[in-house]
Amino acid sequence: MFHLHQSLRYYLYPAPVDMRKSFYTLSGIVTSSMHRNVLSGEVFIFVNRNQTIMKILHMEYGGMVIYHKKLDSGRFKLPQIDENTHSLTLDWKELIMMIQQVTQKRKKLQKK
């Protein structure tokens, strides 16, 4: 069951994340780098360097959940992020816009 909705608080981690990370390592980023409590019920969003993979970490009623989205093509359109911030607060609409407004990558021309 998908338990994300508009009454939750969403935080985007501003730096690229290695998408091999899972529950414990992402929880460590939330605690040490974002200065938030992973058990608070807030939602934490992580994106890789190429902006093609997104993981969303959320503590739900039965335990911790990771939602994982990998794009076949294009990139997630991220909001402007200040490099000095620990996390960027988003609302539900901004998360949905970020997921739905995928921009296409520019293809490099190959020399013949």
Beta strands, then each sheet from edge to edge (+ up, - down):
strand 1: 10-12
strand 2: 43-47
strand 3: 53-60
strand 4: 63-70
strand 5: 75-76
strand 6: 88-90
strand 7: 102-103
sheet 1: 4+ 3- 2+ 1+ 6-
sheet 2: 5+ 7-
end
